């Protein structure tokens, strides 16, 4: 389905490519389910659901799984397809990840952090200060941010030499910059994460990439909105029981 929204069109093109098999977002309210064992919408062997702009695409690891999902999703709205409770009520679930909300940014909407007293450093992804930040943040938050996977320069805010917030991006297909951000727990809510992310996003836009922000916590979603990102949908993945 074509769309007149260029930001939505780019986001959909990315996830259609990641699906690994021909699939497309249909009219508002529709869902298309395909069998794709090599899908990158989800961990291997799982079912991946991405809803963008009011329609959804789903990949399943086998024809049997795809048939089960089609049957279950026939009675669900697109919003319910990325709602963990609704999906768990419709299908036997062994494990689930998400939902995570997907936001994207056009250059005209970018609201960078300016006139800030915070100084940004550019660090390599293997800088020891980043490893210390990951330890401070804890395994769950560090795993969600995956700072060690960043392929861009890492933009970091330091307080008394310690890295308190860091952001960068991973190069994804379709010239997409998947933004990663991590802030030490005691420094959250003070604007440090927004400043670090602003540097990373500015770098991505200068490279003419599409910035993508994937978040579960409400605080992370607020940072994305403050920078001008527009939330277009959500992603959910699960393994059938």
Buried (B, 14 or more C-beta within 10 A) or exposed (E): EEBEEEBBBBBBBBBBBBBBEEBBBBEEEEBBBBBBEEBBBBBEEBBBBBBBBBBBBBBBBBEEBBEBBBEBBEEBBBBBBBBBEBBEEBBEBEEBBBBBBBBBBBEEEBBBBEEBEBEBBEBEBEBEBBBEBBEBBEEEBBEBBEBEEBEBBBBBBBBEEBBBBBBBBBBBEBBBBBBBBBBBEEBBEBBBBBBBBBBBBBBBBEEEBBBBBBBBEEEBBBBBBBBBBBBBBBBBBBBBE
